[in-house]
Amino acid sequence: MAMAKEKALRLDAQDLPLDAAQAYEEAVAASDADFETFMNLAVLYFVCVDGGYAAHHNLSPEFVNDAWDRAYELLDEAESRFSKQSEIVFWRHYFRFVVLGEAPFIKTCQYLLESGDSLVPSFYLFTSPGGESYRAQARKLFELVKAGTTAKQRYIRSILAKRLQVVNAAE
C-alpha cells in the first residue's frame, strides 16, 4: 500500500486526476489503507465532478459519472473500515449540498465540529452566513492545508483563502 499511496500523492500533487485516482484505488484496495487515503480519493472524485475541472482535464462524461458514484462508495467503505467519523458524515452532506443543491446543513456541521475528530466541517461553517464565530477553527484548518498538495487540501485551501481574505480586508 505504501508505494501505491506515495504514487497517488505524487500524482495528486501534479494535478493528474486520472492517474492519481488509479493509484489511490490501488492504495485503498490494500487491507492496510489509512483513513486519509480514502478521504483524499473521495474528495478527488468530488472535485472531478465540477464541470470546469472536468473540462480542463478532459475528463470523459463516463469518468465524471463514475466519479460521483465512487465518491459515495468510498465514504461507505471508509465508514465500514474506520467507523462513523465526523469527516465522512461531513463530506456525504457537503457533496450533495454543492452538486445537488441540497439544503444547508449548518446544525449538522456544528454537531460534527463540536463532537467530532476533524476540523474539516469548520470551512463550511466559516463560509456560511453568520459563520464568523468559526474563524479560529477555520484558520487552524487553513494552516493544516495551506502547504498541502492533494485535491482535498487544495479545495479546502481555495475556499478558506477567499473567505479569509474577505474577512481580513474588512478588519
Phi, psi and chi 1 to 4 in degrees:
 res  aa     phi    psi   chi1   chi2   chi3   chi4
   1 MET       -  -37.3 -168.7  -87.7  -60.7      -
   2 ALA   -57.7  -42.7      -      -      -      -
   3 MET   -67.9  -41.9  -72.9 -178.6   53.6      -
   4 ALA   -64.7  -40.5      -      -      -      -
   5 LYS   -64.8  -45.7  179.1 -177.6  175.4 -178.8
   6 GLU   -60.4  -42.6  -70.9  171.2   20.9      -
   7 LYS   -63.1  -43.3 -179.5  179.5  178.1 -177.0
   8 ALA   -61.4  -45.6      -      -      -      -
   9 LEU   -62.4  -40.4  -69.7  169.8      -      -
  10 ARG   -64.2  -45.9 -172.6  178.8   71.7 -106.3
  11 LEU   -68.8  -36.0  -67.0  166.0      -      -
  12 ASP   -63.3  -43.4 -163.8   -6.9      -      -
  13 ALA   -61.6  -30.9      -      -      -      -
  14 GLN   -84.4    1.5  -65.0  170.4   -6.3      -
  15 ASP    57.4   48.6 -161.5   19.8      -      -
  16 LEU  -113.0   81.5  -61.7  169.4      -      -
  17 PRO   -62.1  -38.9   20.9  -30.6      -      -
  18 LEU   -65.9  -47.0  -66.4  172.2      -      -
  19 ASP   -67.7  -40.6  -64.1  -29.9      -      -
  20 ALA   -63.8  -43.3      -      -      -      -
  21 ALA   -60.6  -43.1      -      -      -      -
  22 GLN   -62.1  -43.8 -175.6  176.4    5.6      -
  23 ALA   -68.2  -40.7      -      -      -      -
  24 TYR   -61.9  -40.0  -85.5  127.5      -      -
  25 GLU   -59.2  -40.8  -72.3  -71.2   -2.0      -
  26 GLU   -62.7  -40.9  -69.6  174.4   30.6      -
  27 ALA   -67.0  -44.0      -      -      -      -
  28 VAL   -73.0  -18.8  -61.2      -      -      -
  29 ALA   -71.3  -20.4      -      -      -      -
  30 ALA   -74.8  145.9      -      -      -      -
  31 SER   -67.5  -19.8   60.3      -      -      -
  32 ASP  -101.7   17.1   62.2  -17.1      -      -
  33 ALA   -60.7  138.6      -      -      -      -
  34 ASP   -92.7  166.8   64.6    9.5      -      -
  35 PHE   -57.9  -45.1  179.6   74.5      -      -
  36 GLU   -62.1  -34.1 -163.5   60.2   32.1      -
  37 THR   -64.1  -41.7  -58.9      -      -      -
  38 PHE   -61.7  -44.9  -84.3   87.4      -      -
  39 MET   -67.7  -40.0  -65.3  -57.7   97.8      -
  40 ASN   -59.5  -43.7  -76.9  -18.6      -      -
  41 LEU   -70.6  -42.4 -179.1   54.2      -      -
  42 ALA   -59.6  -44.7      -      -      -      -
  43 VAL   -72.0  -34.9  176.4      -      -      -
  44 LEU   -57.7  -46.5  172.9   63.4      -      -
  45 TYR   -62.6  -40.2  -79.4  138.3      -      -
  46 PHE   -59.9  -45.0  161.5   71.0      -      -
  47 VAL   -62.4  -35.9  169.1      -      -      -
  48 CYS   -65.4  -21.4  -71.7      -      -      -
  49 VAL   -74.5  -21.8  172.7      -      -      -
  50 ASP   -62.9  128.0  176.9   82.7      -      -
  51 GLY   -57.5  -43.9      -      -      -      -
  52 GLY   -65.8  -42.8      -      -      -      -
  53 TYR   -64.4  -45.5 -173.3   87.9      -      -
  54 ALA   -60.8  -42.6      -      -      -      -
  55 ALA   -67.1  -43.9      -      -      -      -
  56 HIS   -59.1  -35.9  174.6   74.5      -      -
  57 HIS   -99.1    9.2  -69.4  -76.6      -      -
  58 ASN    52.1   43.5  -61.7  -47.6      -      -
  59 LEU   -79.0  134.4  -57.4  178.2      -      -
  60 SER   -70.1  152.4   71.4      -      -      -
  61 PRO   -57.1  -34.7  -23.8   32.0      -      -
  62 GLU   -64.6  -43.6  -64.8   79.2   21.3      -
  63 PHE   -63.1  -43.8  178.4   82.5      -      -
  64 VAL   -61.9  -44.4  171.9      -      -      -
  65 ASN   -63.2  -43.4  -73.0  -24.9      -      -
  66 ASP   -65.5  -36.1  -69.9  -15.0      -      -
  67 ALA   -61.6  -42.3      -      -      -      -
  68 TRP   -60.0  -48.2  175.7 -110.1      -      -
  69 ASP   -66.0  -42.4  -66.6  -23.9      -      -
  70 ARG   -67.4  -33.3 -173.0   66.8 -179.8  125.2
  71 ALA   -56.6  -44.9      -      -      -      -
  72 TYR   -71.1  -36.8  -80.2   97.0      -      -
  73 GLU   -60.3  -41.3  -69.9  170.4    5.6      -
  74 LEU   -65.3  -37.8  -74.1  158.8      -      -
  75 LEU   -63.8  -40.9  -65.0  175.5      -      -
  76 ASP   -64.1  -44.4  -68.8  -17.6      -      -
  77 GLU   -62.5  -42.9  -71.3  175.1   31.1      -
  78 ALA   -62.5  -41.2      -      -      -      -
  79 GLU   -64.2  -39.0 -169.4  170.5  -84.7      -
  80 SER   -70.5  -30.3   73.0      -      -      -
  81 ARG   -83.8  -37.9  -80.5 -159.2 -161.4 -170.6
  82 PHE  -117.1    6.7  -54.4  102.2      -      -
  83 SER    71.8  179.1   76.4      -      -      -
  84 LYS   -76.9  106.6 -167.3  170.6 -150.0  149.3
  85 GLN  -106.8  151.9  -59.5 -149.8   16.0      -
  86 SER   -59.0  -35.9   59.4      -      -      -
  87 GLU   -66.5  -36.4 -169.6  170.9  -22.6      -
  88 ILE   -63.5  -47.8  -63.3  168.9      -      -
  89 VAL   -60.7  -43.7  176.1      -      -      -
  90 PHE   -57.9  -54.3  169.4   78.0      -      -
  91 TRP   -62.5  -35.6  -71.8  118.3      -      -
  92 ARG   -57.3  -46.2 -145.6  177.9 -111.0  131.1
  93 HIS   -69.9  -45.4  -76.7  -78.6      -      -
  94 TYR   -63.2  -43.4 -171.2   78.8      -      -
  95 PHE   -56.6  -46.7  -65.9  169.4      -      -
  96 ARG   -68.3  -35.5  -69.2 -168.4  -54.2  -99.6
  97 PHE   -61.9  -48.5  170.3   75.3      -      -
  98 VAL   -73.7  -48.3  171.0      -      -      -
  99 VAL   -84.0  -40.9  176.2      -      -      -
 100 LEU  -100.1   -6.2  -56.9  176.7      -      -
 101 GLY    71.6   28.6      -      -      -      -
 102 GLU   -66.1  163.6  -73.2 -164.6   -1.2      -
 103 ALA   -60.0  150.1      -      -      -      -
 104 PRO   -55.2  153.4  -25.2   34.7      -      -
 105 PHE  -132.1   49.4   57.7  108.0      -      -
 106 ILE   -62.5  -46.7  -68.6  170.3      -      -
 107 LYS   -60.6  -41.2  -67.7 -121.0 -176.6  -86.6
 108 THR   -61.0  -44.1  -61.3      -      -      -
 109 CYS   -65.7  -39.2  -89.0      -      -      -
 110 GLN   -59.5  -45.2  -70.0  168.1  -27.0      -
 111 TYR   -61.5  -46.6  172.7   77.9      -      -
 112 LEU   -61.2  -41.5  -67.3  172.3      -      -
 113 LEU   -68.7  -41.0 -171.0   60.9      -      -
 114 GLU   -72.3  -38.0  -69.2  165.8   12.7      -
 115 SER  -106.3   -6.9   65.1      -      -      -
 116 GLY   -94.3 -171.0      -      -      -      -
 117 ASP  -117.2   20.0   46.1    9.9      -      -
 118 SER  -141.9  144.7  173.8      -      -      -
 119 LEU   -86.5   -7.7  -76.0  171.1      -      -
 120 VAL   -53.2  -41.5  170.5      -      -      -
 121 PRO   -60.6  -18.7  -25.3   35.0      -      -
 122 SER   -65.2  -29.2   69.4      -      -      -
 123 PHE   -69.0  -34.8   87.7   84.2      -      -
 124 TYR   -69.9  -45.9  171.5   76.7      -      -
 125 LEU   -62.6  -43.8  -70.5  167.7      -      -
 126 PHE   -64.8  -34.9 -179.3   61.3      -      -
 127 THR   -87.9   -3.7   58.2      -      -      -
 128 SER   -83.0  157.5  -63.6      -      -      -
 129 PRO   -54.8  132.4  -24.8   33.5      -      -
 130 GLY    76.5   14.5      -      -      -      -
 131 GLY   -83.7    6.8      -      -      -      -
 132 GLU   -55.7  -30.4 -178.1   57.8   29.6      -
 133 SER   -68.4   -9.3   61.4      -      -      -
 134 TYR  -101.7   14.3  -63.4   96.8      -      -
 135 ARG   -59.8  -43.9 -178.7 -159.4  -57.2 -142.0
 136 ALA   -60.6  -45.2      -      -      -      -
 137 GLN   -66.5  -39.2  -67.3   99.7  -36.8      -
 138 ALA   -64.9  -41.3      -      -      -      -
 139 ARG   -63.7  -40.7  -77.1 -173.4 -168.7  -91.7
 140 LYS   -62.4  -44.5 -164.3  172.7 -173.4 -179.9
 141 LEU   -63.3  -42.6  177.6   59.3      -      -
 142 PHE   -58.2  -41.9 -176.9   76.7      -      -
 143 GLU   -61.6  -35.2  -70.8  -58.2  -46.1      -
 144 LEU   -70.6  -30.7  -67.3  172.5      -      -
 145 VAL  -106.6   -7.5  -59.5      -      -      -
 146 LYS   -62.6  -30.0   76.0  177.6 -178.4 -178.2
 147 ALA  -101.8    4.4      -      -      -      -
 148 GLY   -71.7  155.7      -      -      -      -
 149 THR  -120.9   -0.7   58.3      -      -      -
 150 THR   -83.1  160.6   66.3      -      -      -
 151 ALA   -57.3  -38.9      -      -      -      -
 152 LYS   -61.1  -49.9  175.6 -174.3  157.6 -171.6
 153 GLN   -65.2  -40.7  -66.5  164.0  -32.3      -
 154 ARG   -64.3  -39.9  -69.4 -170.9  -56.0  -92.9
 155 TYR   -63.5  -52.5 -177.9   83.6      -      -
 156 ILE   -60.4  -44.8  -66.2  169.2      -      -
 157 ARG   -59.0  -43.8 -179.8  175.9   60.8 -125.0
 158 SER   -63.7  -38.6   71.2      -      -      -
 159 ILE   -71.3  -46.2  -69.7  173.7      -      -
 160 LEU   -67.4  -39.2  -78.3  176.7      -      -
 161 ALA   -59.7  -43.9      -      -      -      -
 162 LYS   -61.8  -47.7  -70.1  174.9 -166.7  168.9
 163 ARG   -68.2  -41.0  175.8   71.4  170.0  124.3
 164 LEU   -65.9  -35.3  -72.4  167.8      -      -
 165 GLN   -62.4  -45.2  -81.7 -178.8  -23.7      -
 166 VAL   -61.6  -45.4  170.1      -      -      -
 167 VAL   -65.4  -44.6  169.8      -      -      -
 168 ASN   -64.2  -37.8  -69.4  -22.5      -      -
 169 ALA   -66.5  -31.6      -      -      -      -
 170 ALA   -78.5  -15.3      -      -      -      -
 171 GLU   -80.3      -  -67.1  176.3  -19.7      -
